[in-house]
């Protein structure tokens, strides 16, 4: 799922806030802002990886000898199958 930059920033802020309340779980050392930026970077990179996997899956379908209509149930089934295979090959877990 793709999030806007604003949504990612709010999620990162919420995660840091929740972690800061769990003294038994984690001790925050350093800047909260730096941690929020690191979490934002993680979300952005994760989204980029999933986008690349989706693009690769779509490109694979386009190599079929018979054209398959994008958005059709056949396309959706093949897209999901190829996306899972590509993700597994990369060691990436789709959410």
C-alpha positions as CSV (number, residue, x, y, z in Angstrom):
1,X,0.0,0.0,0.0
2,X,1.3,3.4,-0.9
3,X,1.1,6.3,1.5
4,X,1.5,10.0,1.0
5,X,4.5,11.8,2.4
6,X,2.3,13.4,5.0
7,X,0.8,10.0,6.1
8,X,4.3,8.5,6.3
9,X,5.4,11.4,8.5
10,X,2.4,11.0,10.8
11,X,2.9,7.2,11.0
12,X,6.6,7.7,11.9
13,X,5.7,10.3,14.6
14,X,3.1,7.9,16.0
15,X,5.5,5.0,16.1
16,X,8.2,7.1,17.9
17,X,5.5,8.4,20.3
18,X,4.3,4.9,21.1
19,X,7.9,3.6,21.6
20,X,8.8,6.4,23.8
21,X,6.0,5.4,26.2
22,X,7.2,1.9,26.5
23,X,10.2,2.3,28.8
24,X,10.2,-1.4,29.5
25,X,10.5,-2.2,25.8
26,X,13.0,0.4,24.5
27,X,15.2,3.2,25.6
28,X,15.4,6.0,23.1
29,X,18.8,7.6,22.9
30,X,19.4,10.4,20.5
31,X,17.1,12.6,18.6
32,X,13.4,11.7,18.2
33,X,13.5,13.6,14.9
34,X,16.3,11.5,13.6
35,X,14.4,8.3,14.5
36,X,11.3,9.6,12.8
37,X,13.3,10.4,9.7
38,X,14.8,6.9,9.7
39,X,11.3,5.3,10.0
40,X,10.1,7.5,7.2
41,X,13.0,6.4,5.0
42,X,12.1,2.8,5.8
43,X,8.5,3.2,4.7
44,X,9.6,5.0,1.5
45,X,12.2,2.4,0.6
46,X,9.7,-0.4,1.3
47,X,7.2,1.3,-1.0
48,X,9.9,1.6,-3.7
49,X,10.7,-2.1,-3.4
50,X,7.1,-3.1,-3.7
51,X,6.6,-0.8,-6.7
52,X,9.7,-2.3,-8.4
53,X,8.3,-5.8,-7.8
54,X,4.9,-4.8,-9.3
55,X,6.6,-3.3,-12.4
56,X,8.6,-6.5,-12.9
57,X,5.4,-8.6,-12.6
58,X,3.6,-6.4,-15.1
59,X,6.5,-6.6,-17.5
60,X,6.6,-10.4,-17.2
61,X,2.9,-10.6,-18.2
62,X,3.6,-8.3,-21.2
63,X,6.1,-10.9,-22.5
64,X,3.3,-13.5,-23.0
65,X,2.8,-14.5,-26.7
66,X,-1.0,-13.8,-26.3
67,X,-2.0,-10.3,-25.2
68,X,-3.7,-10.3,-21.8
69,X,-6.0,-7.4,-21.0
70,X,-4.7,-5.4,-18.1
71,X,-7.4,-5.3,-15.4
72,X,-9.0,-8.6,-16.5
73,X,-9.3,-11.4,-14.0
74,X,-6.6,-13.3,-15.9
75,X,-4.3,-10.3,-15.6
76,X,-5.0,-9.9,-11.9
77,X,-4.4,-13.6,-11.2
78,X,-1.1,-13.7,-13.2
79,X,0.0,-10.4,-11.7
80,X,-0.5,-11.7,-8.1
81,X,1.2,-15.0,-9.0
82,X,4.3,-13.3,-10.5
83,X,4.4,-10.6,-7.8
84,X,4.5,-13.4,-5.1
85,X,7.2,-15.3,-7.0
86,X,9.4,-12.2,-7.5
87,X,9.0,-11.1,-3.9
88,X,9.9,-14.6,-2.6
89,X,12.9,-14.7,-4.8
90,X,14.1,-11.4,-3.3
91,X,13.2,-12.4,0.2
92,X,10.6,-9.7,0.4
93,X,7.3,-10.3,2.3
94,X,4.3,-8.7,0.7
95,X,1.9,-7.1,3.1
